[in-house]
């Protein structure tokens, strides 16, 4: 392919990943009310008495009446507040009635549809060729979590993990990035109203220490993530265009395209490798519409068909495209083939010891499997097989001579 990636000199500083919680419980958010509008002067506002809630109020409001919960808080911005409706005509509020605050209890931390990647400034990350598998769309253990400034929220943190580790949490514009600062916040009045459920959030302040990447850490909550995703999308995955779709680790639905599993050495740098794949391959016009997810995952090991309790780290690359029908996945397949060819040629210099590819497209009857290994690994495998054959031959020779039962 003429790609000389290992000669390139590209900046590859590992950037922190910021994931922002999308919903809020603000008073001025129309979708937080059962009528789909913000209460106005002739309305009666009704909070369910047994629902715990924190509500941020940005501006002043006149209301006819308001019923408050037994356990909750109103957080008032500067100049915000409530006054009793004096009966004067309000042109935007002809039909007074009871407006109820919607239930916020069902919003789950492990719902991948409720998070978005953002820049440190808080702006949404620009769309590009990189996407995340579903388990990595919710905060991973080395991510920074952002709750937007001047917003209130309530989130269910039920989890199958003993502890949900995070690098930092920003609330009301304040970044909490040490265990002590987070413990102090948990001891305040707002945290019990904002977080509920059996999970435990723990802030470490630590980023990923390994240049080969770090696994997300959400595998235990994978079933919870997929259940939330399917509830949000109509309880079933989209029907793929290929007959034997691939099932990437950490992803809830089958996909058409290609997956590559890479075994790596201590020299491998995940961020550098991702940057090079984007610049040298995915930026080519012929690969427009191809998207890639790349991350370290842990795959359960098997020996003689028996599932082992241990797991091996590997780099998983998932490639999908926007082609339809029999063309579905074909562009992704071509990118995967280019990557595998480069692994065969330059794998050792890139810190890659071997790679295995699987393909599923609209034109293939079943998945195609291919693999490449650098010569050093191949030679080692051959020597290992020869040693095993010599060992077995020696045992057989001794047995026939009567010296071994």
Secondary structure, DSSP 4 states (H G I P E B T S, - for coil): ----GGG----------EEEE-----TT-GGGBTTSS---TT-EEE--TT--EEEEE-SEEEESEEEPPSSEEEEEPTT-EEEE--S---TT--S--EEEBPP-TT-BTT-GGGEEEE-TTSPBPPP-SB---GGGSSPPTTPEEEPPTT----EE---SSS-EEESEEEETTEEE-SHHHHHHHHTSSSHHHHEESS--EEE-------TT----S-GGGHHHHHHHHHHHTTSSPPPPSSSS-B--TT-SS-BSEEEEEEEE-TT--HHHHHHHHIIIIITSGGGTT-EEEEEEEEEEEEETTEEEEEEEEEEEEEEE----GGGTTHHHHHHHHHHHHHHHHHHHHHTEEEEEEEEE-TT-SS-EEEEEE-HHHHHHHHHHHHHHHHHHHHHHHHHHTTS--
